[in-house]
């Protein structure tokens, strides 16, 4: 395998990890969020719900919003932009602010996810598409688990 192809596959694996790591990042700290923001553990669960809701609302429109740009640029920009709301959640001064930043994360996740899937389909052919897609999905599973 050529080094350039290996790097592209690794980058897609890491994109999958990054996107789904952010989606489930608050799941293991719900009790801490509840205590820090003085909300119930059930209310703290909204930190996952709003992110998932934003993914569902945004995903159908990703191709229309990103279709006129080069896919690698979109994936890179969205992955970098995803770091901003993730960082801002750490500095949220209220639970409502945390939910806003989590919603923004959810709006960016499908840009990474959907554009990566389209990129795989456009870049590779035949059995290689299945191989690269499997690698990408493995990244999303690892990211979700780590989150």
N, CA, C and O of each residue as an XYZ file, in Angstrom:
588
protein
N       0.853     -1.179      0.000
C       0.000      0.000      0.000
C       0.897      1.239      0.000
O       1.890      1.299      0.725
N       0.541      2.203     -0.804
C       1.313      3.436     -0.909
C       1.173      4.229      0.386
O       0.105      4.216      0.998
N       2.245      4.930      0.822
C       2.172      5.715      2.060
C       1.051      6.739      2.062
O       0.427      6.968      3.098
N       0.786      7.358      0.920
C      -0.260      8.378      0.846
C      -1.639      7.762      1.113
O      -2.461      8.356      1.812
N      -1.888      6.576      0.557
C      -3.157      5.887      0.788
C      -3.284      5.481      2.251
O      -4.363      5.563      2.837
N      -2.188      5.049      2.824
C      -2.196      4.663      4.236
C      -2.541      5.872      5.110
O      -3.311      5.741      6.062
N      -1.989      7.027      4.804
C      -2.273      8.246      5.566
C      -3.732      8.661      5.430
O      -4.347      9.093      6.405
N      -4.293      8.533      4.228
C      -5.703      8.885      4.015
C      -6.598      7.969      4.831
O      -7.580      8.432      5.412
N      -6.288      6.697      4.889
C      -7.087      5.746      5.668
C      -6.981      6.041      7.157
O      -7.980      5.998      7.874
N      -5.787      6.336      7.619
C      -5.594      6.680      9.022
C      -6.353      7.958      9.367
O      -6.978      8.048     10.424
N      -6.295      8.939      8.478
C      -7.011     10.200      8.712
C      -8.511      9.961      8.805
O      -9.174     10.554      9.656
N      -9.058      9.110      7.953
C     -10.487      8.803      8.011
C     -10.844      8.059      9.295
O     -11.888      8.321      9.892
N     -10.002      7.150      9.717
C     -10.209      6.443     10.982
C     -10.267      7.454     12.130
O     -11.148      7.384     12.987
N      -9.318      8.391     12.137
C      -9.265      9.397     13.194
C     -10.444     10.371     13.122
O     -10.917     10.838     14.158
N     -10.920     10.682     11.921
C     -12.118     11.532     11.776
C     -13.321     10.845     12.395
O     -14.113     11.480     13.091
N     -13.460      9.570     12.149
C     -14.553      8.814     12.759
C     -14.459      8.829     14.266
O     -15.460      9.011     14.959
N     -13.249      8.636     14.776
C     -13.030      8.687     16.238
C     -13.418     10.050     16.795
O     -14.156     10.143     17.775
N     -12.920     11.097     16.168
C     -13.149     12.454     16.675
C     -14.621     12.819     16.684
O     -15.109     13.402     17.652
N     -15.326     12.487     15.629
C     -16.738     12.853     15.545
C     -17.548     12.179     16.643
O     -18.335     12.832     17.329
N     -17.360     10.884     16.810
C     -18.185     10.171     17.773
C     -17.671     10.295     19.197
O     -18.430     10.081     20.142
N     -16.422     10.630     19.369
C     -15.913     10.940     20.701
C     -16.661     12.142     21.256
O     -17.062     12.150     22.420
N     -16.846     13.152     20.423
C     -17.570     14.349     20.837
C     -19.040     14.074     21.107
O     -19.624     14.658     22.019
N     -19.637     13.199     20.330
C     -21.061     12.918     20.495
C     -21.370     12.377     21.889
O     -22.341     12.796     22.519
N     -20.561     11.464     22.361
C     -20.835     10.804     23.637
C     -19.918     11.254     24.773
O     -19.863     10.599     25.813
N     -19.211     12.342     24.593
C     -18.195     12.778     25.557
C     -18.727     13.008     26.966
O     -17.993     12.801     27.933
N     -19.966     13.426     27.111
C     -20.473     13.732     28.455
C     -21.133     12.533     29.138
O     -21.502     12.616     30.309
N     -21.282     11.440     28.430
C     -22.007     10.299     28.983
C     -21.407      9.785     30.285
O     -22.141      9.468     31.221
N     -20.102      9.699     30.353
C     -19.471      9.141     31.552
C     -19.358     10.146     32.693
O     -18.973      9.774     33.801
N     -19.685     11.405     32.444
C     -19.555     12.417     33.499
C     -20.898     13.075     33.852
O     -20.926     14.197     34.356
N     -21.984     12.390     33.592
C     -23.301     12.967     33.866
C     -23.472     13.339     35.333
O     -24.022     14.395     35.644
N     -23.015     12.498     36.220
C     -23.127     12.799     37.659
C     -22.319     14.048     38.018
O     -22.764     14.873     38.816
N     -21.150     14.181     37.436
C     -20.309     15.352     37.686
C     -20.969     16.615     37.135
O     -20.977     17.655     37.793
N     -21.522     16.520     35.928
C     -22.236     17.665     35.357
C     -23.417     18.055     36.240
O     -23.646     19.236     36.502
N     -24.157     17.057     36.691
C     -25.323     17.318     37.551
C     -24.895     18.053     38.819
O     -25.537     19.019     39.232
N     -23.821     17.595     39.426
C     -23.348     18.223     40.665
C     -22.814     19.634     40.400
O     -23.128     20.563     41.144
N     -22.019     19.796     39.356
C     -21.407     21.095     39.073
C     -22.417     22.167     38.664
O     -22.251     23.342     38.990
N     -23.459     21.754     37.952
C     -24.447     22.722     37.480
C     -25.731     22.695     38.303
O     -26.705     23.380     37.991
N     -25.707     21.889     39.357
C     -26.846     21.786     40.269
C     -28.137     21.454     39.523
O     -29.167     22.105     39.703
N     -28.051     20.429     38.686
C     -29.215     19.894     37.990
C     -29.302     18.405     38.314
O     -28.348     17.822     38.829
N     -30.432     17.801     38.015
C     -30.573     16.364     38.256
C     -29.737     15.583     37.246
O     -29.371     16.101     36.191
N     -29.444     14.338     37.582
C     -28.713     13.475     36.650
C     -29.526     13.293     35.371
O     -28.971     13.202     34.276
N     -30.835     13.244     35.524
C     -31.709     13.122     34.355
C     -31.573     14.360     33.451
O     -31.471     14.231     32.231
N     -31.574     15.534     34.044
C     -31.401     16.766     33.268
C     -30.022     16.801     32.619
O     -29.882     17.271     31.490
N     -29.011     16.312     33.317
C     -27.654     16.282     32.760
C     -27.609     15.446     31.489
O     -26.768     15.686     30.623
N     -28.504     14.467     31.366
C     -28.582     13.650     30.166
C     -28.905     14.443     28.911
O     -28.658     13.985     27.795
N     -29.458     15.634     29.099
C     -29.712     16.501     27.946
C     -28.425     16.887     27.228
O     -28.464     17.284     26.063
N     -27.292     16.778     27.904
C     -26.018     17.095     27.247
C     -25.722     16.115     26.112
O     -24.965     16.439     25.197
N     -26.304     14.942     26.164
C     -26.184     13.975     25.071
C     -27.352     14.155     24.103
O     -27.177     14.113     22.885
N     -28.531     14.355     24.657
C     -29.739     14.468     23.837
C     -29.667     15.635     22.858
O     -29.995     15.471     21.683
N     -29.244     16.810     23.322
C     -29.213     17.970     22.408
C     -28.192     17.771     21.300
O     -28.398     18.232     20.177
N     -27.100     17.091     21.602
C     -26.084     16.837     20.587
C     -26.632     15.879     19.529
O     -26.471     16.097     18.328
N     -27.279     14.818     20.001
C     -27.871     13.843     19.083
C     -28.986     14.484     18.256
O     -29.114     14.203     17.064
N     -29.781     15.331     18.875
C     -30.845     16.043     18.169
C     -30.261     16.937     17.069
O     -30.774     16.971     15.951
N     -29.199     17.649     17.392
C     -28.556     18.513     16.392
C     -28.008     17.694     15.223
O     -28.083     18.126     14.073
N     -27.459     16.515     15.516
C     -26.986     15.628     14.443
C     -28.146     15.265     13.533
O     -28.026     15.333     12.310
N     -29.277     14.877     14.130
C     -30.443     14.468     13.345
C     -31.007     15.619     12.515
O     -31.449     15.414     11.384
N     -30.994     16.814     13.067
C     -31.532     17.967     12.341
C     -30.608     18.450     11.228
O     -31.076     18.932     10.196
N     -29.316     18.323     11.429
C     -28.333     18.851     10.490
C     -27.984     17.881      9.365
O     -27.777     18.299      8.226
N     -27.919     16.603      9.676
C     -27.441     15.597      8.718
C     -28.115     15.654      7.347
O     -27.419     15.540      6.338
N     -29.439     15.826      7.265
C     -30.061     15.834      5.932
C     -29.616     16.991      5.029
O     -29.807     16.932      3.814
N     -29.034     18.026      5.604
C     -28.680     19.211      4.831
C     -27.191     19.331      4.533
O     -26.764     20.273      3.866
N     -26.409     18.393      5.018
C     -24.955     18.500      4.889
C     -24.516     18.566      3.433
O     -23.707     19.421      3.071
N     -25.032     17.688      2.603
C     -24.563     17.673      1.212
C     -24.904     18.967      0.479
O     -24.137     19.421     -0.370
N     -26.038     19.556      0.797
C     -26.400     20.829      0.162
C     -25.498     21.965      0.621
O     -25.183     22.869     -0.152
N     -25.090     21.912      1.872
C     -24.253     22.973      2.426
C     -22.790     22.830      2.034
O     -22.078     23.827      1.909
N     -22.343     21.608      1.840
C     -20.917     21.375      1.618
C     -20.582     20.923      0.205
O     -19.405     20.815     -0.139
N     -21.579     20.660     -0.613
C     -21.366     20.074     -1.934
C     -20.508     20.870     -2.885
O     -19.907     20.294     -3.791
N     -20.430     22.158     -2.713
C     -19.649     22.960     -3.662
C     -18.194     23.152     -3.235
O     -17.429     23.845     -3.904
N     -17.825     22.535     -2.123
C     -16.445     22.644     -1.635
C     -15.741     21.305     -1.775
O     -16.386     20.259     -1.845
N     -14.439     21.341     -1.817
C     -13.637     20.132     -1.902
C     -13.810     19.334     -0.605
O     -13.719     19.895      0.487
N     -14.059     18.038     -0.728
C     -14.416     17.209      0.427
C     -13.349     17.185      1.514
O     -13.674     17.297      2.697
N     -12.094     17.043      1.139
C     -11.043     17.009      2.163
C     -10.988     18.315      2.937
O     -10.736     18.310      4.142
N     -11.221     19.423      2.265
C     -11.234     20.720      2.937
C     -12.397     20.800      3.924
O     -12.240     21.283      5.045
N     -13.554     20.325      3.499
C     -14.735     20.334      4.377
C     -14.490     19.471      5.605
O     -14.780     19.890      6.725
N     -13.962     18.274      5.407
C     -13.699     17.367      6.524
C     -12.699     17.995      7.489
O     -12.913     17.987      8.702
N     -11.623     18.531      6.960
C     -10.587     19.147      7.810
C     -11.126     20.354      8.564
O     -10.900     20.493      9.766
N     -11.832     21.219      7.863
C     -12.372     22.428      8.498
C     -13.392     22.071      9.577
O     -13.368     22.642     10.667
N     -14.282     21.133      9.280
C     -15.296     20.743     10.258
C     -14.659     20.083     11.479
O     -15.078     20.335     12.609
N     -13.657     19.245     11.260
C     -12.973     18.592     12.379
C     -12.276     19.629     13.260
O     -12.314     19.532     14.486
N     -11.647     20.610     12.640
C     -10.997     21.677     13.411
C     -12.027     22.546     14.131
O     -11.851     22.898     15.297
N     -13.099     22.886     13.424
C     -14.159     23.687     14.047
C     -14.820     22.957     15.205
O     -15.263     23.585     16.167
N     -14.888     21.652     15.119
C     -15.494     20.846     16.179
C     -14.749     21.004     17.507
O     -15.327     20.820     18.578
N     -13.481     21.340     17.424
C     -12.694     21.539     18.646
C     -13.163     22.760     19.442
O     -13.079     22.768     20.670
N     -13.654     23.783     18.754
C     -14.058     25.010     19.439
C     -15.231     24.794     20.399
O     -15.095     25.113     21.580
N     -16.372     24.270     19.952
C     -17.451     24.057     20.924
C     -17.084     23.009     21.976
O     -17.553     23.083     23.112
N     -16.256     22.043     21.607
C     -15.817     21.060     22.603
C     -15.031     21.754     23.714
O     -15.222     21.458     24.894
N     -14.160     22.664     23.339
C     -13.397     23.430     24.325
C     -14.311     24.351     25.132
O     -14.154     24.480     26.346
N     -15.252     24.980     24.463
C     -16.128     25.930     25.142
C     -17.048     25.259     26.164
O     -17.468     25.897     27.130
N     -17.361     23.988     25.962
C     -18.166     23.288     26.975
C     -17.425     23.241     28.301
O     -18.047     23.268     29.362
N     -16.115     23.173     28.247
C     -15.325     23.138     29.483
C     -15.389     24.462     30.240
O     -15.173     24.498     31.451
N     -15.683     25.538     29.534
C     -15.738     26.857     30.151
C     -17.161     27.378     30.330
O     -17.359     28.539     30.688
N     -18.144     26.529     30.083
C     -19.543     26.946     30.215
C     -19.823     27.352     31.656
O     -19.480     26.633     32.595
N     -20.449     28.511     31.817
C     -20.741     29.007     33.167
C     -22.137     28.618     33.642
O     -22.484     28.829     34.804
N     -22.930     28.053     32.748
C     -24.263     27.588     33.132
C     -24.573     26.316     32.346
O     -23.935     26.022     31.335
N     -25.551     25.580     32.825
C     -25.950     24.365     32.127
C     -26.549     24.699     30.769
O     -26.331     23.972     29.800
N     -27.293     25.780     30.690
C     -27.872     26.207     29.413
C     -26.771     26.510     28.393
O     -26.885     26.142     27.224
N     -25.719     27.175     28.835
C     -24.601     27.468     27.932
C     -23.935     26.178     27.473
O     -23.588     26.042     26.299
N     -23.756     25.245     28.376
C     -23.182     23.955     28.021
C     -24.030     23.287     26.939
O     -23.492     22.732     25.981
N     -25.354     23.342     27.092
C     -26.243     22.730     26.109
C     -26.139     23.414     24.749
O     -26.225     22.747     23.718
N     -25.956     24.723     24.729
C     -25.781     25.439     23.466
C     -24.523     24.953     22.755
O     -24.553     24.678     21.555
N     -23.420     24.847     23.490
C     -22.171     24.389     22.883
C     -22.283     22.938     22.427
O     -21.733     22.572     21.388
N     -22.983     22.115     23.189
C     -23.183     20.719     22.791
C     -24.045     20.641     21.522
O     -23.812     19.788     20.665
N     -25.031     21.524     21.403
C     -25.861     21.559     20.201
C     -25.010     21.939     18.993
O     -25.150     21.348     17.922
N     -24.137     22.913     19.160
C     -23.254     23.331     18.062
C     -22.329     22.173     17.661
O     -22.072     21.962     16.476
N     -21.835     21.430     18.650
C     -21.040     20.239     18.330
C     -21.844     19.288     17.452
O     -21.346     18.767     16.454
N     -23.094     19.073     17.844
C     -23.961     18.175     17.088
C     -24.221     18.640     15.672
O     -24.467     17.824     14.784
N     -24.171     19.934     15.452
C     -24.347     20.462     14.096
C     -23.112     20.209     13.227
O     -23.228     20.097     12.007
N     -21.947     20.121     13.840
C     -20.707     19.908     13.086
C     -20.392     18.431     12.858
O     -19.747     18.083     11.869
N     -20.834     17.574     13.748
C     -20.523     16.143     13.640
C     -20.974     15.552     12.300
O     -20.192     14.840     11.670
N     -22.208     15.817     11.835
C     -22.589     15.217     10.553
C     -21.815     15.772      9.362
O     -21.728     15.123      8.320
N     -21.262     16.954      9.512
C     -20.434     17.486      8.420
C     -19.204     16.596      8.266
O     -18.827     16.243      7.149
N     -18.585     16.238      9.377
C     -17.436     15.328      9.332
C     -17.885     13.960      8.843
O     -17.286     13.391      7.930
N     -18.936     13.439      9.450
C     -19.383     12.075      9.168
C     -19.851     11.904      7.724
O     -19.327     11.061      6.996
N     -20.828     12.693      7.313
C     -21.418     12.529      5.980
C     -20.420     12.833      4.867
O     -20.395     12.143      3.848
N     -19.611     13.846      5.057
C     -18.630     14.191      4.025
C     -17.559     13.117      3.931
O     -17.070     12.827      2.839
N     -17.191     12.526      5.051
C     -16.207     11.432      5.035
C     -16.747     10.227      4.275
O     -16.029      9.611      3.487
N     -18.005      9.894      4.512
C     -18.621      8.760      3.809
C     -18.673      9.049      2.303
O     -18.356      8.176      1.496
N     -19.065     10.253      1.930
C     -19.090     10.629      0.508
C     -17.691     10.583     -0.094
O     -17.509     10.127     -1.223
N     -16.714     11.051      0.654
C     -15.329     11.057      0.188
C     -14.848      9.635     -0.079
O     -14.190      9.377     -1.086
N     -15.173      8.727      0.811
C     -14.774      7.330      0.622
C     -15.373      6.788     -0.675
O     -14.681      6.153     -1.470
N     -16.667      7.045     -0.880
C     -17.332      6.567     -2.094
C     -16.781      7.180     -3.366
O     -16.749      6.522     -4.406
N     -16.351      8.418     -3.301
C     -15.802      9.098     -4.476
C     -14.345      8.729     -4.742
O     -13.900      8.718     -5.889
N     -13.615      8.430     -3.687
C     -12.164      8.224     -3.818
C     -11.780      6.793     -4.167
O     -10.855      6.576     -4.951
N     -12.481      5.807     -3.595
C     -12.102      4.417     -3.783
C     -13.169      3.655     -4.559
O     -14.314      4.095     -4.652
N     -12.791      2.525     -5.108
C     -13.687      1.685     -5.902
C     -13.609      0.230     -5.431
O     -12.649     -0.186     -4.781
N     -14.638     -0.516     -5.777
C     -14.652     -1.957     -5.537
C     -14.514     -2.331     -4.075
O     -15.093     -1.700     -3.191
N     -13.739     -3.366     -3.846
C     -13.541     -3.883     -2.497
C     -12.828     -2.904     -1.577
O     -12.945     -2.992     -0.354
N     -12.101     -1.986     -2.160
C     -11.396     -0.998     -1.343
C     -12.386     -0.085     -0.628
O     -12.121      0.349      0.493
N     -13.528      0.214     -1.260
C     -14.551      1.038     -0.616
C     -15.018      0.354      0.668
O     -15.150      0.997      1.709
N     -15.264     -0.947      0.588
C     -15.708     -1.704      1.759
C     -14.635     -1.698      2.837
O     -14.934     -1.524      4.019
N     -13.399     -1.886      2.432
C     -12.284     -1.902      3.390
C     -12.130     -0.554      4.101
O     -11.996     -0.507      5.324
N     -12.149      0.529      3.340
C     -11.967      1.861      3.920
C     -13.189      2.248      4.757
O     -13.044      2.847      5.822
N     -14.381      1.913      4.285
C     -15.590      2.199      5.060
C     -15.572      1.444      6.378
O     -15.952      1.991      7.413
N     -15.136      0.202      6.349
C     -15.030     -0.585      7.586
C     -14.049      0.049      8.558
O     -14.293      0.082      9.764
N     -12.956      0.545      8.038
C     -11.974      1.227      8.874
C     -12.565      2.494      9.473
O     -12.345      2.796     10.646
N     -13.313      3.231      8.668
C     -13.955      4.448      9.144
C     -14.988      4.127     10.241
O     -15.032      4.792     11.276
N     -15.800      3.118     10.001
C     -16.810      2.708     10.990
C     -16.120      2.240     12.272
O     -16.599      2.525     13.370
N     -15.015      1.533     12.143
C     -14.266      1.127     13.335
C     -13.829      2.351     14.135
O     -13.851      2.339     15.366
N     -13.435      3.398     13.433
C     -13.078      4.650     14.108
C     -14.259      5.265     14.827
O     -14.113      5.769     15.941
N     -15.436      5.231     14.200
C     -16.618      5.805     14.857
C     -16.990      5.004     16.102
O     -17.390      5.576     17.116
N     -16.859      3.690     16.024
C     -17.165      2.833     17.180
C     -16.168      3.103     18.303
O     -16.562      3.235     19.462
N     -14.891      3.185     17.971
C     -13.889      3.462     18.981
C     -14.111      4.843     19.610
O     -13.987      5.012     20.823
N     -14.440      5.818     18.771
C     -14.712      7.158     19.271
C     -15.919      7.187     20.194
O     -15.887      7.818     21.250
N     -16.983      6.504     19.793
C     -18.167      6.422     20.646
C     -17.879      5.727     21.961
O     -18.353      6.158     23.012
N     -17.104      4.654     21.909
C     -16.732      3.929     23.121
C     -15.857      4.790     24.023
O     -16.058      4.829     25.237
N     -14.894      5.474     23.433
C     -13.998      6.319     24.217
C     -14.731      7.525     24.809
O     -14.400      7.997     25.897
N     -15.733      8.015     24.071
C     -16.519      9.146     24.556
C     -17.284      8.771     25.791
O     -18.006      9.599     26.345
